[in-house]
């Protein structure tokens, strides 16, 4: 069971893992053991997600999301298969949680009278500094 938050749990049956050989350094072990993990989660057909969540996840522009609505995460950061599995699952949890996060709407505000006065004073002071640089008599 993959726990995203208190309201969203994804059962193991909805996740598909395949193990592939990982490119990169690793010595003789890299040619024998399939340590990289490819985790697939079908967002479009998942019964765990409600319609709002599904639409929200599918509307995200992410290159890991296929045209069929399947999220594909490849994890090959570590040399062990177990750590790569955990990494892939954690990245899926983070992606789902971030995608379902709703931004707080911005409330338009106006500057206060004191803030306007401070701004004008700063501009006047800066202008005085610049006017002091003009050519004149140095006597």
Secondary structure, 3 states (H helix, E strand, C coil): CEECCCCCEECHHHEEEEEECCCCCCHHHHHCCCCEEEEEEECCCCCCCCHHHHHHHHHCCCCCECCCCEEEEEECCCCCHHHHHHHHHHHHHHHHHHHHCCCCCCCCCCCCHHHHHHHHHHHHHHHHHHHCCCCCCCC
